[in-house]
Amino acid sequence: MSHDDVLAMLEEAGVPYAYDHFAEGESPEPPFICFRYPRADNFGADNTVYARSNELDIEVYTDYKDPVLKESIEEILTDAELYYKKSEVWIESEKLYEVLYTVTV
């Protein structure tokens, strides 16, 4: 999956998104998404990268539990045939929920 494919997939969610973070003072009202590629787990052969594999983190921020958005994100990932792991945390200092989806692209 290319970076353009990831952007198209995030566009389907219908909420603002940014790579890694929004600029200081430009963060939209929740819900919004931040995403990044924190790791690569490439496969090597013959002293070169034979197959590329990047971890993609999709962080969904909301100020309240939003089951409709959760279902929409999970449907988008499933339709893209991406296996995901999910975790959730309440960020007290920000008063936001963060739902983290980790996939391999």
Backbone torsions as a table, in degrees:
resi	resn	phi	psi	omega
1	MET	NA	127.0	-178.7
2	SER	-82.6	169.2	177.2
3	HIS	-62.5	-39.2	177.5
4	ASP	-62.4	-37.1	176.0
5	ASP	-64.1	-40.0	178.1
6	VAL	-63.0	-44.3	178.9
7	LEU	-61.7	-42.6	178.6
8	ALA	-62.7	-40.2	178.9
9	MET	-64.3	-43.7	179.8
10	LEU	-67.0	-34.1	177.8
11	GLU	-59.3	-35.4	179.4
12	GLU	-60.2	-28.4	-177.6
13	ALA	-66.3	-25.4	176.5
14	GLY	75.6	19.0	176.0
15	VAL	-125.2	156.3	179.2
16	PRO	-59.5	146.2	177.6
17	TYR	-144.3	157.9	178.8
18	ALA	-150.3	153.4	174.1
19	TYR	-76.2	123.1	177.0
20	ASP	68.7	-55.0	-178.1
21	HIS	-165.2	163.5	171.3
22	PHE	-89.3	150.7	178.8
23	ALA	-61.0	151.2	179.9
24	GLU	-51.5	126.3	179.0
25	GLY	81.2	-2.3	-178.3
26	GLU	-112.1	10.6	179.0
27	SER	-68.3	129.2	179.6
28	PRO	-74.6	169.3	172.6
29	GLU	-66.5	145.3	177.5
30	PRO	-63.9	151.9	4.7
31	PRO	-84.0	153.5	173.5
32	PHE	-153.4	167.3	-175.8
33	ILE	-126.2	138.4	166.3
34	CYS	-119.7	141.9	180.0
35	PHE	-138.6	157.8	177.4
36	ARG	-163.8	166.3	177.5
37	TYR	-112.1	86.8	-172.1
38	PRO	-75.6	-21.9	-176.0
39	ARG	-147.1	154.2	170.4
40	ALA	-120.3	141.1	177.3
41	ASP	-129.3	71.0	-174.6
42	ASN	-76.9	155.9	176.9
43	PHE	-104.6	129.6	-177.7
44	GLY	-108.8	149.7	174.5
45	ALA	-154.9	140.9	178.6
46	ASP	53.0	44.1	176.8
47	ASN	60.0	33.0	177.4
48	THR	-150.1	167.9	175.1
49	VAL	-77.2	114.9	-178.4
50	TYR	-88.2	-40.0	179.2
51	ALA	-141.2	129.2	179.6
52	ARG	-88.9	142.4	178.9
53	SER	-147.7	114.2	-178.5
54	ASN	-111.3	141.2	171.4
55	GLU	-82.2	135.7	177.4
56	LEU	-118.6	123.0	174.6
57	ASP	-103.3	126.6	175.8
58	ILE	-115.9	112.2	-178.6
59	GLU	-102.6	118.5	179.7
60	VAL	-105.3	121.0	-178.0
61	TYR	-108.7	129.5	176.6
62	THR	-137.8	156.6	177.1
63	ASP	-96.9	-0.3	174.1
64	TYR	-151.7	160.5	177.7
65	LYS	-63.1	126.2	-175.3
66	ASP	-126.3	83.9	-177.8
67	PRO	-62.3	-29.8	179.8
68	VAL	-67.9	-45.3	177.8
69	LEU	-65.1	-42.0	177.8
70	LYS	-56.5	-48.5	179.7
71	GLU	-62.4	-39.9	179.1
72	SER	-63.0	-46.6	178.8
73	ILE	-61.5	-45.7	-178.1
74	GLU	-66.6	-34.2	176.0
75	GLU	-67.7	-40.5	177.4
76	ILE	-61.0	-45.0	179.7
77	LEU	-65.5	-41.5	179.6
78	THR	-65.5	-43.7	178.3
79	ASP	-62.1	-30.6	177.6
80	ALA	-82.5	3.0	-179.2
81	GLU	58.4	42.7	178.0
82	LEU	-109.1	122.3	174.2
83	TYR	-76.8	131.2	-177.2
84	TYR	-126.2	152.7	167.5
85	LYS	-110.2	146.5	-175.0
86	LYS	-132.2	141.0	171.7
87	SER	-141.1	159.7	-177.7
88	GLU	-139.3	143.9	178.4
89	VAL	-147.6	147.7	172.5
90	TRP	-95.6	125.7	178.9
91	ILE	-99.7	98.4	-174.1
92	GLU	-57.9	-44.9	-176.2
93	SER	-64.0	-26.9	-179.7
94	GLU	-101.3	-12.0	-174.7
95	LYS	56.1	44.6	-178.6
96	LEU	-134.2	146.8	166.5
97	TYR	-87.4	140.3	171.5
98	GLU	-119.2	120.1	172.3
99	VAL	-106.4	120.9	-177.2
100	LEU	-105.1	122.9	172.5
101	TYR	-107.6	125.9	177.9
102	THR	-114.3	124.8	180.0
103	VAL	-133.7	165.2	175.0
104	THR	-111.3	127.8	179.7
105	VAL	-124.2	NA	NA
